[in-house]
């Protein structure tokens, strides 16, 4: 246990390579004495957890893949251990599966990642009754790991949409209790066991970062808890970049941007070769500058952040950061009347042009799997080219990012928020589309600043313009966000009205630029108010063969599917048949077993035609199979035919 504690301490004082050596030696172990437990799997788990931090922090291309391999190795060590069955095995296997799922989500394999998170329940369910009350010399480690694992599992499950839960039969009826999870994290931290620093880190991150992402108000108790954690960590892990970074965000959340900036500046000399932390520091300083409405400074920090990715040969996220930088440079150049000379403005515009051109250069690269942030950058860039049909408004573009993707507005003092509102109000010669986007931004600024009545007034103004909006304006997402805000405010004192508003959102287009930012908030609101809504997952019985057919007329549409089997095995294929042409088999699996988890795939339509998902159970037709599937886009008309 002393060696495990040593390795954990090394992680949190930024000595990740040394921590890996300690854990690797523990995995290799030695000859066990009679009565000793086989703890190689425990060391393997810690080895994998160290690789998660190192991989993310170092921007290593293959580190998350290596983490998955290490988790598998740790799980295999436990599964093949000669130890008799005891709860410690369940702890390790549950954590390995849970962490494996989280790692897959970090690699954007969300369907399989969520499936593994849910699958971990088959081991984790033992912890509540056995591990928390375990007696033995491993008690501190077992109880600490059980508290941490149960806490994280409860948190993750509480945030999943019901449609994901429906697909996992083995956790039927378990909804996740967020308050219980938070309580367990606090208990794990205060007990000071093996995973106390991990619990402290997650707990502080939840209060400082996650709650704002969820749109929830931070309380004085939240801030007090975080301050206590940071003081605790300062004594035990001096110089920890992880806890010092959280301290900077805590200061920002308390609207002390000057102190947050000071702490971030001090961290620059401590991150060493942890390039991702360099990127995070630059990005956060860009957000801090935006909070102070220092647009040119924000542009410089975003430019510095993308340079970190360029230097390690990464392409993802470079267009995203470049577009942020370019917009900020443009917005700063527009402030000539604020004391900027024309020469300074021209220099800023030149820098903006360089950044926007970089986005175009990256879009032209041979890369198909750009993330949603980079795709946003490519789409936004088109508003800043000579071919654009109307002049862009950089301040609106960056304000939209501030209210939807960043936390700048929450960090603002009242006078800073009012200054931003005033700049948005003053612009008059804009299109109707931009007017609705502006009103949406002002409504969300007021909500985040707890100015509810003004928020309601802006919502009313924006929604009143809906009948006049052209089709392109209706598909942008500003109306969706206004409806969400209307429902969120109504949920405080009129849940029935909130439910009606949320149901009305189902009639809106589901494919729009802001869908990721809006729909996650809507999903959480639905769970909160108990709104019934269309479940995107369908279930079908496969006796011999079952075929789901959808006609796709839009060229360029991306059709996605995922499905999972309740038990046993089933064959599967996806066939696309053009309106005029031969059928094309896109995906084919022979007797896919339930134990392999969900199947995913996608196809970009190059010509109108029909796509068919075919489940074949002819090898076992006397035993019907149950399949849960999801075909996207959600509004595709489908027919189901079973034999």
NORJO-V879585 format. One record per helix or strand of 2 or more residues. SS is the DSSP state (H for helix, E for strand). FROM is the first residue (numbers start at 1). LEN is the number of residues. If there is no record, write none. Layout:
# NORJO-V879585
((SS	FROM	LEN) (SS	FROM	LEN))
This chain:
# NORJO-V879585
((H	2	11) (H	16	13) (H	40	19) (H	63	17) (H	87	20) (H	110	10) (H	121	9) (H	131	3) (H	139	21) (H	162	5) (H	169	3) (H	178	14) (H	196	18) (H	220	17) (H	241	13) (H	257	11) (H	275	17) (H	295	17) (H	318	16) (H	336	3) (H	342	22) (H	372	13) (H	394	11) (H	408	4) (H	414	13) (H	432	17) (H	452	13) (H	466	3) (H	471	4) (H	478	13) (H	495	11) (H	515	15) (E	538	5) (E	545	8) (E	558	8) (E	569	10) (E	583	11) (H	594	3) (E	599	6) (E	609	8) (H	618	3) (E	625	8) (E	638	5))
